[in-house]
Amino acid sequence: VSAFLLNRSSDLEMISGHDKEERRAAFKEKQLFYEELGYEVFNPMENGLPQDSTTHKHMRRDLSTLTSEENPIDYICMMRGWLHSAGCKIEFDAATACGITVIFEEAGELIKFE
């Protein structure tokens, strides 16, 4: 079973003009979608840290999960609007540097980049 890492925005309020609760709901919906397809999903909105933790702590946790050798991530899904987030760009760079397959969610389609 492959694992997906759903990217998170370090500026949750900014991405797509939605608030934090709307973003959490969108991430949960995407998580359930991939779980139904049989994937083990890491949802960074549920990374074990308190939601009010600093962006730095969330990024450290997410990058640690992304680059873990013990529980390797096979895919990262870049959700629509990811280019508007510095944190998402860092996750993209880390994923490509580590040979993780990137899937882009654009206009309702999934586009695979290896």
Secondary structure as UniProt FT lines:
FT   STRAND          3..6
FT   TURN            12..14
FT   HELIX           15..17
FT   HELIX           20..36
FT   TURN            37..38
FT   STRAND          40..42
FT   HELIX           44..46
FT   TURN            51..52
FT   HELIX           55..66
FT   STRAND          75..78
FT   TURN            80..81
FT   HELIX           82..84
FT   HELIX           86..97
FT   TURN            98..99
FT   STRAND          101..106
FT   TURN            107..108
FT   STRAND          109..113
//
